[in-house]
Amino acid sequence: MFRVILVEDEPRILRHLREKISNLSHDFKVVGVYNNGEDALVELNWTQPHAIITDICMPVMNGIQLIGKMREQLPSVQCAILSGHDNFSYLREAIKLGITDYLLKPVTDADIMELLNKMKNKLSYDMELLEHEVAKRIVEAADSYSTESEWRGIAKELFYQAYYVIVSAWSPMNNLSPDLLKPMIATLTEGEKATPLSSSSGNEITYLFGLHTWSTERRTIWTQTIQKVSHSNSGVTTAAALSLKGLQPIPALLAECKKQSREKSRFEGSGFWVSDDVSMDLNPLFATLHPLLSRLAQFVDKQQKQLFSKELDILFHEQARHAALSTRKGWEFLLMHTSHLLHTLLKDSFQSTFQNKQAMETEIYEEVWRSRTISDLHTNVTEIWGSYFFRSEQDQTVQRDWAKEAMQYMQQHHHENISLTSIADAYQLHPAYLNRVFKRIYQTSIPDYLIKIRMDEACRFFREHPFVLIKEVAQHVGYTDPFYFSKVFKQYTGYSPTEYKNSID
């Protein structure tokens, strides 16, 4: 089924066209309807249309401009114009853009059916589009562990190499360059293929490589290239997997690459083959830690913070040499194990004081995956566990005031381009520290609370101004990038901005 979007500033015509396409053809699904070209562009990343039918004369961005910009992002998209203007200059521009058809309003059912058939025929012969669609199906199969095989027939016609390698790069810092895997593409020979596999997340880049030959020597070259790519990019973990049986194992291998790239993520860059997986058993390590943990609990019980900090230094410095603790997952296991034991050992003496056990462990988990270095992790975990030591009433009052003022600041300035860092700077505090204080008081983080008030305001603004542009709403709630705003809005509400607008009665 091909995905089509409709762009028309006349609501009656837009509804009519949507209904007609749904009734006349089972080969096309309308995935977006818009009353201007700019909103259609904002949501292009997730509608990923195969075809577009657009009016010409519209506010903000006309149909000719829209098609030109869409071609830049999706060269294979089929475009058609539906216009009330029999204007030669418009027609000439449309022909230059390579449109499928130029229809004059009003259109009949036969006109629409003929247009859809033309688009279907062109799309069916478009090799690049089909490759993209098969790649999308592979990702969907990997994400759902589906055994669906309807794409395999087409895939065999498009992907005919003898060997396939999946390479998936991941970073918790969301700092991946689109060109990250280009050194691997440079190793391909004539006729071999590199196909990007789409990802909903900005911290992941994945390619499917089709190769004609494979050997021990080539594996060595690929291993060196993977490791070079990873080590030259801070915090990037790259997982690779080889298929000797064509495309069939690829979805499962892709899922395994994604899984292991997270489980083996290190504080420094690293690359590996999933076939080299080594199980991580931390139980022997945990058995050796009980004396140290008992001392930590004893120092908390006696409120000896300085000795507690020194013992924690030993925990970090000595265990950092342990092979299993080269990964973030290993540190997560170790610190969670330590936290559980501390709470168990201290539950009698601090039963009423530390009811925020869950909040503390959430903070520790977040720091494992957010800290850039083990040194940063050490500093932040030390501060979190500092909550075990009594604070003066004055300190507790100051923390409550900081949290309250930060909340008021966000309520007053959410329409500006603010962030956790800028809010912390306003109070001359470290961002991580202010965020932890806020979370303990209000059980939510500053970034999450800021998103909440911005998205609630965006929903209100959409309801009161149904014809407002997505770009204007984004600016109204403090986002300079309408594409990023749309992504956040979709994650928060479950609807794209246009879907939300269309749902308003």
TAUR-V175149 format. One record per pair of residues at least 6 apart in sequence whose C-alpha atoms are under 7 Angstrom apart, sorted by the first residue. I is the first residue (numbers start at 0). J is the second residue. Records with the same first field share a line. If there is no record, write none. Layout:
I = J / J
This chain:
0 = 26 / 27 / 28
1 = 26 / 27 / 28 / 49
2 = 27 / 28 / 29 / 30 / 48 / 49 / 50
3 = 27 / 28 / 29 / 30 / 48 / 49 / 50 / 51
4 = 29 / 30 / 31 / 32 / 48 / 50 / 51 / 52
5 = 31 / 32 / 33 / 51 / 52 / 53
6 = 32 / 33 / 34 / 35 / 36 / 52 / 53 / 54
7 = 13 / 33 / 34 / 35 / 53 / 54
8 = 34 / 35 / 57
17 = 29
21 = 28
23 = 112
30 = 46
31 = 46
33 = 39
35 = 57 / 58 / 59 / 60
36 = 60 / 61 / 62 / 65
37 = 59 / 60
38 = 468 / 469
41 = 481 / 482
48 = 76
49 = 76 / 77
50 = 76 / 77 / 78
51 = 77 / 78 / 79
52 = 78 / 79 / 80 / 81
53 = 62 / 79 / 80 / 81
54 = 62 / 80 / 81 / 82
55 = 61 / 62 / 63 / 80 / 82
56 = 62
63 = 93
67 = 96
70 = 76
75 = 128
77 = 98 / 99 / 118
78 = 98 / 99
79 = 98 / 99 / 100 / 101
80 = 100 / 101 / 102
81 = 101 / 102 / 103 / 104
82 = 102 / 103 / 104
83 = 103 / 104
99 = 118
100 = 114
130 = 157
133 = 150 / 154
134 = 196
135 = 196 / 197
136 = 150
137 = 250
138 = 196 / 250
140 = 250
141 = 250 / 251 / 253 / 254
142 = 254
144 = 251
160 = 209 / 210 / 211
161 = 210 / 211 / 212 / 245
162 = 209 / 210 / 211 / 212 / 242 / 243 / 245
163 = 207 / 208 / 209 / 210 / 241 / 242 / 243 / 245
164 = 207 / 208 / 209 / 239 / 240 / 241 / 242
165 = 206 / 207 / 208 / 239 / 240 / 241 / 253
166 = 205 / 206 / 207 / 237 / 238 / 239 / 240
167 = 204 / 205 / 206 / 237 / 238 / 239 / 256 / 257
168 = 203 / 204 / 205 / 235 / 236 / 237 / 238
169 = 202 / 203 / 204 / 235 / 236 / 237 / 260
170 = 202 / 203 / 234 / 235 / 236
171 = 202 / 368 / 369
172 = 202 / 369
173 = 201 / 202
174 = 202
175 = 202
179 = 228
183 = 224
184 = 193
191 = 209 / 210 / 211
192 = 208 / 209 / 210
193 = 206 / 207 / 208 / 209
194 = 206 / 207 / 208
195 = 205 / 206 / 207
196 = 205 / 206 / 207
225 = 237 / 270
226 = 269 / 270
229 = 235 / 236 / 237 / 268 / 269 / 270
230 = 268 / 269
232 = 268
233 = 267 / 268
234 = 265 / 266 / 267 / 268
235 = 268 / 269
236 = 260 / 264 / 268 / 269 / 270
237 = 260 / 269 / 270 / 271
238 = 256 / 259 / 260 / 270 / 271 / 272 / 273
239 = 256 / 271 / 272 / 273
240 = 252 / 256 / 272 / 273 / 274
242 = 248 / 249
256 = 273
262 = 328
263 = 326 / 327 / 328
264 = 326 / 327
265 = 325 / 326 / 327
266 = 327 / 371 / 372 / 373
279 = 323
292 = 341
295 = 307 / 310
296 = 341 / 344 / 345
298 = 304 / 306 / 307
299 = 307 / 387 / 388
302 = 388
304 = 388
315 = 377
318 = 324
319 = 325
323 = 329
324 = 330
327 = 367 / 368
330 = 367
331 = 364 / 367
335 = 360
358 = 439
359 = 383
363 = 380
366 = 376
367 = 376
370 = 376
398 = 436
399 = 440
402 = 436 / 437 / 440
405 = 422
409 = 449
413 = 449 / 453 / 476 / 477
414 = 475 / 476 / 477
415 = 477
416 = 477 / 478
419 = 430 / 445 / 446
420 = 430
423 = 429 / 430 / 433
434 = 444 / 445
437 = 444 / 445
438 = 444
453 = 476
454 = 488
457 = 472 / 476
461 = 467 / 500
462 = 503
465 = 500
469 = 481 / 496
470 = 481
473 = 479 / 481 / 484
478 = 484
485 = 495 / 496
488 = 495 / 496
489 = 495
